[in-house]
Each structure stands twice: as structure tokens, then as C-alpha cells.
Amino acid sequence: MTTRTLYRPVGLRELELVLNADARAFPPRLPAQPIFYPVLNAGYASQIAREWNPGDAASGFAGFVTEFNVDADYLTRFETKTVGASQHQEFWVPSEELETFNGQIRSRIRVTAAFYGSAYEGPVPLPLLIRSRNPREQLKVLHSVLNYNGMDFGMEVAANWKLVLANVGFWSATAPGEQGLAPEEAARTLSAVKQVWSARHLDLPLPAGALVTLS
């Protein structure tokens, strides 16, 4: 089967819904969203995720680039739409077609880049250890768990895999001192996170992250 790689910039809230679907489907559109817009190149998706989402409260002040593979024959039913510059190419999928579109996705929905605004506060907290703290405190908590017991550390990362996927780019991009850690402590903890991740989520890469200041 031939597939085609598409991209979609999403905010934190949409990312959470994608991950709740095990990174295999996009959530239904809201009544005010009659069209689902996958885009045709990573640069366009990155531009939106970097320049718009980090300043948007409804996006959780963060933008993420997702990529995924879709059955190529199915995509021939959609006309390429160019909106703006030549690289701003999209498919317009009617909201009532989204369930069918999701059924034609032939891969996990991968997050390849993450952009965080100054007001970013991370996913909605849940009653687990690192979920109870804001993103600037979580890496320090993980560092403490790693120092206490490596097995507990692995379990904590695995139990909070959705939070880790959303926040690892933030932890990597934020200065260690702002997270209450020395540089070597932050580096060791992030390395351990990646080791646990590679053993458990081989088909979902951890994204690179950047802090964004919007004018």
C-alpha cells in the first residue's frame, strides 16, 4: 500500500485528544469547525505551530507539529488548496468526513516539533506524581525519583507518557536553573527519560522543543 505523509499543526488541547486516542485519530470537529485541514509540508505546519499557537489560550499556549501517513489512493479525492504563498498547501476535509479520514491513517500520529509560549502551563493535571506540578517543576521531580529508584523512574515516565510527550520539548528548551537543577542533573534526567521512552514507545518519537516569544 502506498501512503502519503501529511502534517497538521495542533495546540495542546487537540494534542491531548489525539493522545487519548492512542495517537491514531484526530478528534471530531466542533460545530464552528466545518473543515479539517491537514497540510502538505512540514514547513507550513511549523510556521503555524510556531507563530500562532503559542500565543493562543485555546491552544494551551503551545503549538505542536504532527505528521502521519495516509492511504495515497484515498487522498486523490481531495483537491490541493493553496492559501497564501505557494508552500501554504492544504487538503480541505469536511468535518463529516473526518471519521473516514481517520480510518485511512496508516501510522501513529507522530509529534515532530513543539513550540511553547511564555504562558504555557502544560496538560490538565491528573492525580499522579509529576502531574501535580507545573512544567517548570516536573523535571526536578523526575530527577529526584531517578536518584531514589531507577525502576520507579521508569514506571513514572511510562505512566505519564502523554505528559512526557507534551512537555519533554519544554524541559529540554528551558534553562536547567529555571527548573531548579544543575545542567548535569537536567542532562542526566532527560537522557534517562529518552532511554525509558525508546524501550516503550518506539513508533512515537520525542519532539524537539523551542520557547517562543511573540511580539
C-alpha positions as CSV (number, residue, x, y, z in Angstrom):
1,M,0.0,0.0,0.0
2,T,1.3,3.4,-0.9
3,T,0.9,6.2,1.6
4,R,1.5,9.9,1.7
5,T,2.8,11.9,4.6
6,L,0.7,14.8,5.8
7,Y,1.2,17.2,8.6
8,R,-1.1,19.1,11.0
9,P,-0.2,21.9,13.5
10,V,-2.2,21.4,16.7
11,G,-2.4,23.2,20.0
12,L,-2.0,21.4,23.4
13,R,-5.8,20.7,23.8
14,E,-6.0,19.0,20.4
15,L,-2.8,17.1,21.1
16,E,-4.3,15.7,24.3
17,L,-7.3,14.4,22.4
18,V,-5.1,12.8,19.8
19,L,-3.0,11.1,22.5
20,N,-6.2,10.0,24.3
21,A,-6.9,8.1,21.0
22,D,-3.5,6.4,21.3
23,A,-2.2,8.8,18.6
24,R,-4.3,7.1,16.0
25,A,-7.1,9.6,15.2
26,F,-7.9,13.3,15.2
27,P,-10.8,14.4,17.4
28,P,-14.2,15.4,15.9
29,R,-14.6,19.0,14.7
30,L,-16.5,21.5,16.8
31,P,-19.7,23.0,15.4
32,A,-17.8,26.1,14.4
33,Q,-15.2,24.0,12.6
34,P,-16.8,22.6,9.3
35,I,-13.4,21.7,7.8
36,F,-10.4,19.7,8.9
37,Y,-7.2,21.0,7.5
38,P,-4.2,18.6,7.1
39,V,-1.3,20.4,5.4
40,L,1.1,19.1,2.8
41,N,4.5,20.1,4.1
42,A,6.3,20.3,7.4
43,G,7.5,23.9,6.9
44,Y,3.9,25.2,6.7
45,A,2.9,23.2,9.7
46,S,5.9,24.5,11.7
47,Q,5.1,28.1,10.7
48,I,1.6,27.9,12.2
49,A,2.7,25.9,15.3
50,R,5.5,28.4,16.0
51,E,3.8,31.7,15.0
52,W,0.2,31.3,16.1
53,N,-0.5,28.6,18.7
54,P,2.0,29.7,21.4
55,G,0.0,33.0,21.8
56,D,-3.4,31.4,21.8
57,A,-5.1,30.5,25.1
58,A,-7.4,28.0,23.4
59,S,-4.3,26.1,22.2
60,G,-2.9,26.0,25.7
61,F,-0.2,28.5,24.6
62,A,1.7,25.8,22.7
63,G,1.9,24.5,19.1
64,F,2.9,21.0,18.0
65,V,3.7,19.7,14.5
66,T,2.2,16.3,13.9
67,E,2.9,14.1,10.9
68,F,1.1,10.9,9.8
69,N,0.8,8.6,6.8
70,V,-2.5,8.3,4.9
71,D,-3.5,6.0,2.2
72,A,-2.5,7.7,-1.1
73,D,-5.4,6.4,-3.2
74,Y,-7.9,7.8,-0.7
75,L,-6.3,11.2,-0.8
76,T,-6.9,11.6,-4.5
77,R,-10.5,12.6,-3.8
78,F,-9.2,15.9,-2.3
79,E,-8.1,18.9,-4.3
80,T,-5.0,20.7,-3.1
81,K,-5.8,24.1,-1.8
82,T,-3.2,26.9,-1.8
83,V,-3.8,29.6,0.7
84,G,-1.3,32.4,0.6
85,A,2.2,31.6,-0.5
86,S,2.9,28.6,-2.8
87,Q,4.1,26.4,0.2
88,H,0.8,27.0,2.0
89,Q,-0.9,23.9,0.7
90,E,-3.8,22.1,2.4
91,F,-6.4,19.5,1.9
92,W,-9.9,20.5,3.0
93,V,-11.7,17.6,4.6
94,P,-15.4,18.2,5.5
95,S,-16.0,17.6,9.2
96,E,-18.5,14.8,8.4
97,E,-15.7,13.0,6.5
98,L,-13.2,13.1,9.4
99,E,-14.1,9.7,10.8
100,T,-13.5,8.1,7.4
101,F,-10.2,10.1,7.0
102,N,-9.1,8.8,10.4
103,G,-9.8,5.3,9.2
104,Q,-7.3,5.9,6.3
105,I,-4.4,6.9,8.6
106,R,-1.8,4.1,8.3
107,S,0.6,5.1,11.1
108,R,0.6,6.6,14.6
109,I,0.3,10.4,14.7
110,R,3.8,11.5,15.5
111,V,4.8,14.8,17.1
112,T,8.0,16.1,15.4
113,A,8.3,19.6,16.9
114,A,6.9,21.6,19.9
115,F,6.8,25.4,20.4
116,Y,5.9,26.9,23.8
117,G,4.7,30.4,24.7
118,S,5.6,32.2,27.9
119,A,2.1,31.4,29.4
120,Y,2.4,27.6,28.9
121,E,1.2,25.6,31.8
122,G,1.1,22.1,30.4
123,P,-1.6,19.4,30.2
124,V,-4.5,19.4,32.6
125,P,-3.2,18.0,35.9
126,L,-4.1,14.4,37.0
127,P,-3.5,12.9,40.4
128,L,-0.1,11.3,39.6
129,L,3.2,12.4,41.0
130,I,4.6,14.7,38.3
131,R,1.1,15.6,37.1
132,S,0.6,17.6,40.3
133,R,3.3,20.2,39.4
134,N,3.7,22.8,36.7
135,P,6.1,22.1,33.8
136,R,9.0,24.0,35.4
137,E,8.9,21.7,38.4
138,Q,8.4,18.3,36.8
139,L,11.9,17.6,35.6
140,K,13.2,18.2,39.1
141,V,10.6,15.7,40.5
142,L,11.7,13.2,37.9
143,H,15.4,13.8,38.8
144,S,14.5,13.0,42.5
145,V,12.7,9.8,41.5
146,L,15.6,8.8,39.3
147,N,18.0,9.3,42.2
148,Y,15.8,7.2,44.5
149,N,15.0,4.3,42.3
150,G,15.5,3.6,38.6
151,M,12.6,1.2,38.4
152,D,10.2,3.8,40.0
153,F,11.5,6.3,37.5
154,G,10.7,4.1,34.5
155,M,7.2,3.4,35.9
156,E,6.7,7.2,36.4
157,V,7.7,8.0,32.8
158,A,5.6,5.2,31.4
159,A,2.5,6.1,33.5
160,N,2.7,9.7,32.4
161,W,3.7,9.1,28.7
162,K,1.2,11.7,27.4
163,L,2.5,14.4,29.6
164,V,6.1,13.4,28.8
165,L,5.4,13.7,25.1
166,A,3.8,17.1,25.5
167,N,6.4,18.5,27.9
168,V,9.8,17.0,27.0
169,G,10.5,19.7,24.5
170,F,9.8,22.3,27.2
171,W,12.1,20.7,29.7
172,S,14.8,20.5,27.0
173,A,14.4,24.1,25.9
174,T,14.1,25.7,29.4
175,A,17.3,26.5,31.3
176,P,18.1,24.0,34.0
177,G,18.4,26.7,36.6
178,E,14.8,27.8,35.9
179,Q,13.8,24.2,36.7
180,G,15.8,24.0,39.9
181,L,18.5,21.8,38.5
182,A,22.2,22.0,37.7
183,P,23.0,21.4,34.0
184,E,24.4,18.0,34.6
185,E,21.3,17.0,36.6
186,A,19.0,18.1,33.9
187,A,21.0,16.4,31.2
188,R,21.1,13.1,33.1
189,T,17.4,13.1,33.8
190,L,16.5,13.9,30.2
191,S,18.8,11.2,29.0
192,A,17.1,8.7,31.3
193,V,13.7,9.8,30.0
194,K,14.8,9.1,26.5
195,Q,16.1,5.7,27.4
196,V,12.8,4.7,29.0
197,W,10.9,6.1,26.1
198,S,13.0,4.2,23.5
199,A,12.2,1.0,25.2
200,R,8.4,1.6,25.3
201,H,7.3,3.9,22.5
202,L,9.5,3.1,19.5
203,D,6.9,4.4,17.0
204,L,6.4,7.7,18.7
205,P,9.5,10.0,18.7
206,L,10.1,12.6,21.3
207,P,9.9,16.0,19.7
208,A,12.4,18.8,19.8
209,G,11.2,21.9,21.6
210,A,11.7,25.7,21.5
211,L,10.5,28.5,23.6
212,V,8.7,31.2,21.6
213,T,8.4,34.9,22.4
214,L,5.7,36.5,20.3
215,S,5.6,40.3,19.6
